[in-house]
Every structure is written in C-alpha cells, then in structure tokens.
Amino acid sequence: ANGEMRAAATSRPPRQQEPASSELNRFRNLQPVGRDSEPFRSLEAMLNIAQRGRASVVIERRQWAGIRNYGEVVGFRNRADADRWDVFVPGLKEDLPIGVPLPLKGVLGVV
C-alpha cells in the first residue's frame, strides 16, 4: 500500500463546542506547520483512529487532472514516505471545501 486511504468525510466542519479563541487555536494546530513533530502511525493504528472518530482531514488543491477531494489526515504520518496519510473521498458530486478541517468518519478502503 502506498499510504492512501479512501475516506468518508462530511461536507460540514465539526460543530463548534469551544469558545472562538479555543476554536481558533485548535484550527491553528491543524495547519501544516510542524509536520515533522507529528507521530508516525501504522495502517492498523490509523484504521482504529478513524473508526473511533479521532482524526480530521484537510482537503488540498492538487494539480492532477480529474482528481478531486484529495487531502491528508492531520496529525499522523506514514513511515512509507514520512508524510501525512493521504486521503481520497470518492463518489461525491460536489467538491469538499479546501483547507477546512473535516472529521474523518470512516475508511472505505486502502490502496
């Protein structure tokens, strides 16, 4: 496997339960700064994390023809390439928002 997971994400960001200042700090923590300090997780661990709803994904703009809704799991890296786990959200008619943290709701398959 090359570290890509097909994911199911909602098109709505998670509900805000915290005050705006805490939410802003949480969002800043999801940004790509400091990726080198994010822990490595195995595929098995990532499946467990996803099943428990303890991960977020961020959709990114990619320059690949025909690719939509592709991004990364925030906070966890794959040893295969030392980068964040990739995600692909297939089957949606609309594009998910780019750069907005979305809850990872499940894994449909692994490529």
Secondary structure as GFF3:
##gff-version 3
##sequence-region A 1 111
A	DSSP	beta_strand	4	9	.	.	.	ID=ss1
A	DSSP	alpha_helix	20	29	.	.	.	ID=ss2
A	DSSP	three_ten_helix	35	37	.	.	.	ID=ss3
A	DSSP	alpha_helix	43	51	.	.	.	ID=ss4
A	DSSP	beta_strand	56	60	.	.	.	ID=ss5
A	DSSP	beta_strand	70	78	.	.	.	ID=ss6
A	DSSP	beta_strand	83	88	.	.	.	ID=ss7
A	DSSP	beta_strand	101	110	.	.	.	ID=ss8
###
